[in-house]
Amino acid sequence: MNKRGLLRKRRLLSLLAGLTMTSLLPIAAPGVMAERSALESKMFVLQEPASELIRNRKLHNGTVLQSFAIDNVNQRIYVVQLMAGGQKLAGEAAAVSGANRDKNGDLALTQLDMDGNELGYMYLKGFGHGVQIGVEPDGETAYLWTETDSVTEGTSGWGTQIARFAFENGKVLTATSPELTKYRLIEGADRTTVNVDPATNLLTMRYRLNGSFRYGVYNLSDVKAGNYTPVADVPQPQVGTFQGFASYGGYLYLLEGTSYGTVPVNNTYITAVDLSTGEVMDKQLISAGESLTFREPEGMAIRIPDLKHPQKAQLTFGFASDFTPTRLANLYAIDRLLPAEAIHGQEQGHAKKPDKAE
């Protein structure tokens, strides 16, 4: 074979090899986009027993915790809740009822140490429902990521974009406060809530667009620089009463369920979703905290006990307990991580999915 023919054969073999490799890659579900290199990680083993981090801890207000975030650098927990009724803040003509606080999207933010002791608080007026928050430590300063620009729908206020602000003990912020930096990642979206993966510095925003919930995943540094190109965007699978989310590497975790006060049996589930394909990888009934009174699942976050080993992370989730007007906070954690294929190789009982949607 002459030199030209040899080169032609090499090019053909290279092309065939490329086509073969392409055929081996997973095919994303409709409506899914992802940048695989940014989304590689192990997956939490959801049927693993959870450990208790804090139990029955008081927050600044006595309402149900809505969600939380963990500052792994400064060892702080930030918990957000609807503001309790009967409070009168500076500039308000009179005390405001709890129903109006909910309608207006007014939130209380409590700073805790890792044992669950209160260290400080803030009030956030006109922000939203507090379904999920994130935190970004910068030295000793913690920047909170939350929804903002609340719009009333039904009896509650819900955020329409996301914001970043520094925690400042005792501060009262409104949706128009200059301390906020706002980000509208997707035009026309509402019900915007946010979480930050501390292991990868990926920001995940849950949003509703054209009546459907989705999750967009972004590099945190890109968002702050004004680049809103996602590395992944997947639809939300069918879930029951939605209560929070967190992402870790290539997987998204969704919390759902209602309290013992509204159902007689445990219906708390965690669902794992592959951010590269949108595929539901696992769904498990969660038995942690079954001795709690009331026990309503609320919020998720990633905890990294040792920052030198971000691959040894914990998937944490919360429960509200006790009774009005002194609801209490409880956090639990799952810390076993395995490759997804190893989990699929185990014998697991995939629980039946509830039919109720948000």
C-alpha positions in Angstrom: 0.0 0.0 0.0 1.4 3.4 -1.0 1.8 6.3 1.6 -1.5 8.1 0.5 -3.5 4.9 0.9 -2.0 4.3 4.3 -3.0 7.8 5.5 -6.5 7.2 4.2 -6.8 4.0 6.1 -5.6 5.6 9.3 -8.2 8.4 9.0 -11.0 5.8 8.4 -9.9 3.8 11.5 -9.8 7.0 13.6 -13.3 8.0 12.4 -14.7 4.5 13.2 -13.1 4.6 16.6 -14.7 8.0 17.3 -18.1 6.7 16.2 -17.8 3.7 18.4 -16.9 5.8 21.5 -19.8 8.1 20.8 -22.2 5.2 20.7 -21.0 4.1 24.1 -21.9 7.4 25.8 -25.2 7.7 27.6 -28.1 9.3 25.7 -29.7 12.1 27.5 -33.4 12.2 28.0 -35.4 14.8 26.1 -35.0 18.3 27.6 -31.7 17.5 29.2 -28.4 19.2 28.6 -25.1 18.5 30.5 -21.4 19.1 30.4 -20.2 15.7 31.7 -16.7 16.7 32.7 -18.0 18.9 35.5 -20.4 16.3 36.8 -18.4 13.3 37.8 -18.7 11.9 41.3 -19.9 9.0 43.4 -23.5 8.7 44.5 -24.8 8.7 48.1 -26.2 5.3 49.2 -29.7 6.4 50.2 -30.8 3.2 52.0 -27.8 3.7 54.4 -28.9 4.5 58.0 -28.5 8.2 58.7 -26.7 9.7 61.7 -28.1 12.5 63.8 -26.3 15.9 63.8 -28.6 18.0 65.9 -31.9 17.3 67.6 -34.7 19.6 68.8 -32.8 22.8 68.6 -34.5 26.2 68.9 -34.4 28.8 66.1 -34.8 32.5 66.3 -38.5 32.2 65.5 -40.7 29.4 66.6 -42.0 28.5 63.1 -41.1 25.5 61.0 -37.6 25.4 59.5 -38.0 25.7 55.7 -34.4 24.9 54.6 -30.8 25.3 55.6 -27.2 25.6 54.4 -23.9 24.6 55.9 -20.7 26.8 55.9 -18.1 24.0 56.1 -15.2 26.6 56.4 -16.5 28.5 59.4 -18.5 25.6 60.9 -21.9 27.3 60.8 -25.4 26.3 59.9 -27.9 28.8 58.4 -31.6 28.0 58.8 -34.4 29.9 57.1 -38.0 29.9 58.2 -41.2 32.0 57.7 -41.3 34.9 60.1 -43.5 34.3 63.1 -46.6 36.4 63.4 -47.0 39.2 65.9 -43.7 40.9 65.3 -43.2 44.6 64.5 -39.9 45.5 62.8 -38.5 48.9 62.3 -40.5 51.0 59.9 -43.6 48.9 60.3 -46.7 50.6 61.6 -47.9 47.6 63.6 -47.2 44.0 64.3 -47.8 41.7 61.2 -49.7 38.4 61.3 -48.1 35.2 60.4 -50.5 34.8 57.4 -49.4 38.2 56.0 -45.7 37.3 56.6 -46.2 34.2 54.5 -48.1 36.1 51.9 -45.4 38.8 51.7 -42.5 36.3 51.6 -40.9 37.5 54.9 -38.3 35.1 56.3 -36.2 34.7 59.5 -32.6 33.5 59.1 -30.9 31.9 62.1 -27.1 31.3 62.4 -26.2 28.2 64.4 -23.0 26.6 65.5 -22.5 22.9 64.5 -24.1 21.8 67.8 -27.3 23.7 67.0 -26.8 26.7 69.3 -28.0 30.1 68.0 -25.3 32.6 67.3 -27.2 35.3 65.4 -30.1 36.1 63.1 -31.4 38.3 60.2 -34.8 39.2 58.8 -35.5 39.0 55.1 -38.6 40.9 53.9 -40.2 40.1 50.6 -37.8 37.3 49.7 -40.0 34.2 49.2 -40.9 30.9 50.8 -37.4 29.7 51.7 -37.8 26.3 50.1 -34.0 26.0 49.7 -31.0 28.2 50.4 -27.2 28.0 49.8 -24.1 29.5 51.4 -20.7 30.6 50.0 -18.0 31.2 52.6 -15.3 33.8 51.8 -12.8 33.8 54.6 -14.7 34.5 57.7 -17.7 36.0 55.9 -20.6 33.8 54.8 -22.6 34.9 51.7 -26.1 33.5 51.6 -27.8 32.6 48.4 -31.6 32.8 48.5 -34.6 33.5 46.4 -35.9 37.1 46.3 -38.4 39.5 44.7 -41.3 37.5 46.2 -44.6 37.4 44.3 -47.8 36.2 46.0 -49.4 33.0 44.6 -52.2 31.6 46.7 -51.5 32.2 50.4 -47.7 32.4 50.1 -44.9 34.5 48.5 -42.5 32.9 46.1 -39.2 34.2 44.8 -38.7 35.1 41.1 -34.9 35.4 41.0 -31.9 34.7 43.2 -29.7 36.9 45.4 -26.4 36.9 47.2 -25.7 38.8 50.4 -23.4 38.7 53.4 -24.7 37.5 56.8 -24.8 40.4 59.2 -26.2 39.7 62.7 -29.4 41.6 63.5 -29.7 43.1 60.0 -33.1 43.5 58.3 -33.0 43.3 54.5 -35.7 43.9 52.0 -35.8 42.8 48.4 -34.6 46.3 47.4 -31.7 46.5 49.9 -28.4 47.6 48.3 -26.6 44.8 50.2 -28.2 42.3 47.7 -26.7 41.3 44.4 -29.4 39.8 42.2 -29.1 37.3 39.4 -31.8 36.5 36.9 -30.5 33.3 35.4 -33.5 32.4 33.2 -35.9 35.0 31.8 -39.5 34.2 32.6 -38.8 31.7 35.4 -40.3 31.9 38.8 -40.4 29.8 42.0 -36.6 30.2 42.0 -34.6 28.5 44.9 -30.9 27.8 45.1 -28.3 25.5 46.6 -24.5 25.5 46.4 -22.3 22.4 46.2 -19.3 23.2 48.4 -17.2 20.3 46.9 -17.4 21.5 43.3 -18.5 25.2 43.7 -21.5 24.4 41.5 -24.7 26.4 42.0 -28.0 24.7 41.4 -31.2 26.7 40.8 -34.6 25.1 40.9 -37.1 27.1 38.8 -40.5 26.9 37.2 -40.8 27.7 33.5 -44.0 27.3 31.5 -45.6 25.4 34.4 -42.8 22.8 34.8 -40.0 22.6 37.4 -36.4 22.2 36.3 -32.9 22.4 37.7 -30.1 24.4 36.2 -26.5 23.8 37.3 -23.9 26.5 36.9 -20.3 27.2 37.9 -20.6 29.6 40.8 -17.8 31.8 39.5 -19.6 32.1 36.1 -22.8 33.2 37.8 -21.0 35.9 39.7 -19.3 37.1 36.5 -22.6 37.3 34.7 -22.2 34.2 32.6 -25.4 32.2 32.9 -24.5 29.3 30.7 -25.5 26.1 32.6 -23.3 23.0 32.7 -26.5 20.9 33.2 -30.2 21.5 33.0 -32.7 18.7 33.8 -36.4 18.4 34.4 -37.7 17.5 37.9 -39.0 13.9 38.0 -42.4 13.2 39.6 -42.2 13.7 43.4 -44.6 14.1 46.2 -44.8 17.2 48.5 -41.5 18.9 47.6 -39.3 19.9 50.6 -35.8 20.7 49.4 -32.8 19.7 47.3 -29.0 19.6 47.1 -26.5 18.6 44.5 -23.1 16.9 45.0 -21.0 16.5 41.9 -23.0 14.7 39.2 -26.1 13.9 41.3 -29.1 15.9 42.4 -31.0 14.8 45.6 -34.6 15.7 46.1 -36.5 15.6 49.5 -40.2 15.1 49.7 -42.8 14.2 52.3 -45.3 15.6 54.8 -45.5 15.7 58.6 -46.8 13.1 61.0 -49.5 15.7 61.7 -51.0 15.3 58.3 -50.3 11.7 57.5 -50.3 8.7 60.0 -47.2 7.0 58.5 -43.8 8.0 57.2 -43.8 9.3 53.7 -40.4 11.0 53.6 -38.4 10.0 50.5 -35.1 11.1 48.9 -34.7 10.7 45.2 -31.3 10.7 43.4 -31.1 12.1 39.8 -28.2 11.8 37.4 -27.5 15.4 36.2 -25.9 14.2 33.0 -29.0 12.4 31.8 -31.9 13.4 34.0 -32.4 9.7 34.9 -33.8 8.8 38.4 -31.1 6.6 39.8 -32.6 5.7 43.2 -35.5 6.6 45.5 -35.7 5.5 49.1 -38.0 5.8 52.1 -36.1 7.6 54.9 -36.7 6.4 58.4 -34.3 8.8 60.2 -35.9 10.7 63.1 -39.0 8.6 63.3 -39.2 9.2 67.0 -39.7 12.9 66.5 -43.0 14.6 67.2 -44.6 16.2 64.2 -41.5 15.4 61.9 -41.8 17.3 58.7 -39.0 17.0 56.2 -37.4 20.4 55.4 -34.3 21.3 53.4 -31.0 19.6 52.3 -27.3 20.5 52.2 -23.9 19.0 51.7 -21.6 18.8 54.7 -17.8 18.3 54.4 -16.4 17.4 57.8 -12.8 17.7 56.6 -12.1 20.2 53.9 -8.9 18.4 52.9 -11.1 15.5 51.8 -14.1 16.9 49.9 -14.8 13.4 48.5 -15.8 12.4 52.0 -19.0 14.3 52.1 -22.4 14.0 53.9 -25.8 14.4 52.5 -27.7 16.2 55.2 -31.5 16.7 55.5 -33.7 18.4 58.0 -36.9 17.8 60.0 -39.1 20.2 61.9 -40.4 18.9 65.1 -42.5 19.8 68.2 -45.5 22.1 68.1 -46.5 25.7 67.4 -45.3 28.2 68.6 -42.0 26.5 69.4 -41.1 24.3 66.4 -37.6 22.8 66.7 -34.9 21.9 64.1 -33.3 18.5 63.5 -30.6 17.5 61.1 -29.5 14.1 59.9 -26.8 12.9 57.5 -26.0 10.0 55.1 -22.2 9.6 54.5 -21.7 6.5 52.4 -20.7 7.2 48.7 -20.3 4.6 46.0 -20.0 4.6 42.2 -23.5 4.5 40.8 -22.9 1.1 39.1 -21.9 -0.4 42.4 -25.2 0.7 43.9 -27.1 -0.7 41.0 -25.4 -4.0 41.6 -26.8 -4.3 45.1 -30.2 -5.7 45.8 -32.3 -2.6 46.6 -36.0 -2.2 47.2 -37.0 0.8 45.0 -40.0 2.3 46.8 -43.2 3.1 45.0 -43.4 6.8 44.0 -46.2 8.9 45.5 -48.6 10.4 43.0 -49.0 13.8 44.6 -47.1 16.7 42.9 -46.3 20.2 44.1 
